Amino acid sequence: MQNSDPRKAALIVLASVCILATLFLVAGKACGNLFLPLYRFEIEAIFPFMDIQRLLIDTSGREWLITLQIIFNSTYYVGMNPLAAGTVMSSSTLLGHAFQPLMILLPLVGAAKAIVPTSNKRLVLGAVFSLVLLLAVDVPFVLVGAIEDILLNQFAPGNSPSLTMSWMYFLNGGGRLGLSVVAAIMTVAVSSLPPDNLNPQVTFPRETRGCEE
């Protein structure tokens, strides 16, 4: 049985944060570009009334931004106000926001490895799956939500926010941090399950026959 080592766990967290911070500073743009196809696919699939003109990582001063520019391919209604097809809108979010799940998930998962007995294979696969899932429910909706937020404030300020906008507010208000922690806990929980719990076997009682006289 593996012994818990809190000091080792703390060192893993510290080392992971330092390594990931260095990675962001040195190759943040290259890492961010890896996920742009995922963001593009999601936006085109979930918001078919938008055509993407640009989706790239750009700079604003010293900050890296994920920038989206779209054109509405049909009339889009903001409240009761129609927005003509061909209208171009853009939004952006900090590239650092896309790195937050990575900065939270991986150190927590690595630290848990020093405390809880886990399957290395399931831990790695679970961490990768959780990271992709966190990014998939984050950046595309924040970019589109920002566009909807601009339009609502300009054309229908009294209307209720859309689901996309509400999700954006949730993420920016601490939801991103909360989801990352939950994902880390679930990843560790699944990777620490005994193999028998992941592959349950159904057994049937044997049929017993009485002896006939």
N, C-alpha and C positions, 0 to 999 in steps of 0.2 A: 504493500500500500504506500502511496506517495505521501510524504510528510509535508505539511504546509510550511511555507517559508515566506513570511510577510516581507522580510528585508529584500529577498530576491524579487518579489513582486513589485516592490517600490522602485528598485533599480531598473526593472524592465520598463515600467511606466516612464521613468525619467529618460532612459536611453531611447525609447520609442519616440517620445515627443521631440527629443533633440534631432533624431535621424529624420523624422517626418518634416520638421521645420526646415532643416537643411535641404531636404528634397524639394520642398515648396520653393525655397529661395533660388535654388540652382536650376531646377527643371520643372517648375510649376506649370509653365505654359505647355510644355510637351506632355505632361501628365494630364492636364485639362483637355488637350486636344483628343486624347484617347476616347473621351466620353461624348464628344460632339455628335458622332453618328447616332448614338443612343438618344440624345436630346432631340435631334432632328426627326428621327423616326417617331418618337412619342408625340411631338407637336403636330406633325402631319397626320398622324393617325387619330389623335384625340380631338384636334381642332381643325377639321377639314375645310373650314371657311377661311383659313389663313394659308397663304403660300409664303414659304420662307425665301427671302431674298438674300439675307446674310445671317450666318450664325458662326461667330468666330470669337477668339480671345484677343482683346484689344487692351490698350493702355490708356489711362487717364491720369496724367501726372506720374506718380510712382505706383499707382494701383493697377493691378490686372483685373480686367472685367470680362465677363462672358456677355457678349452683345448679340442681341437678336433684332433683326429688321424683317418685318412681314408686310405683305400687301393683302388686303381683303379681296377675295375672289368673287364675292357676292355681297349684296346689301346686308349690312350688319346693324342691328337695332340696339341702341343704348337707351334703355327705357322705351319711350315712344318715339325717340328721335332716330331716323334712319341715317346710317353712315354709308355713303356711296361706295360701290365696288371700285377698287383701284386705290383706295385710301392707304397710304403707307404709314406705318407706326413702328416705333422702335423702343426697346427697353434694355436694361442691363442689370447684372447683379455681380457682386464681387466674386472673383475666382476663389477667394478664401472661404466663401460660404460653401462651395463644393468640396473643400478640403476638410471642413469641420467634422463630418461623419468619420472620415479617415483618421483624424487626429484624436477622436474620442474612442471609436470602435477598436482599433488595433491595439492601443496601449492597454485597454481594459481586458481584451481577450488574451493578450500576452501575459498580463499580470495574473489572470485567473489560472493560466496554465501552471504557475508556480504554487498555486494553492489547492486547486481541485484536480483530481485525476481525470484526464481527458484523452480522447482519441485524437492523435495528431492530424490524421487524414480528415476526420469530420470537422475538426476545429478550423483547419485551413479552408476547406470547402465552404463551411458555414460562414466564415468571415468574409470570403469573397462574395458569396451570394448576398449576404446582408449589406455589404458595401454597395454593390450594384443596385440592389433594391432601394436603399436609402437615397442614392443619387437619382434614381428613376422617379421617385415620388417628390423630389425636391426641385431641382433647377428648372426643368421645363415648366412646371406650374408657377414658379416664382416669376419667370420671364413673361409668361402669358398673363398672369395675374397683375403684374405691374402695368401692362398695356391696358387691361380692363379697368384698372384703378384710375389711370389717367383719363380715360374716356368717360368714366362714370362721374368723376369730379368736374369734368368740363361740361358734359351735356345733361346729366341727370343726378346732381349732387344729393337729391333727397331720396334716391332709391337705395334699396338694400344691396349690400355687396353680393356678388356671385359666389358660387361654391369655390371657384378657383381663387378668387380674392380672399375668401375666408381662410382657405388652406394656406395661402401666402402669409396672411397675418399670423396664423398659428405657428408656422415654421419660423418666421422672423421674431416671434415673441417668446421663443424658448422651446418650441416644438421640435426644432432640429436637434437640439441637445437631448431632449427627452427621448426621441425616437432612437437616437444613436445608443443611448444607455440601454434602452429596452432591447435593441437588436444585439448588443453585446451580451446581455444576460441570457437571451434566448439561444444565442450561438453556443455559449459555454454550457448551458443546460442540456442541449441536444448532444453536444460532443462528449458529455460526461455520462450519458446513459449507457448502461451495460448493453452489449450487442443483443442479448436476448430480448430486451425491451423494444429494440428497433425491428426485430424480426420475430414477432410472436408466432408460436406454433399452436395450431388448433388441434387438440386431441379429442377423439371421440371415445366414449366408453365402449368397452368390448361387449358384444352381445353374448349374453349367457343363455344357455339352453339347459333346461332341466332334463334329467335322465328319464326316459320313458321305461316303465316297467312292462 
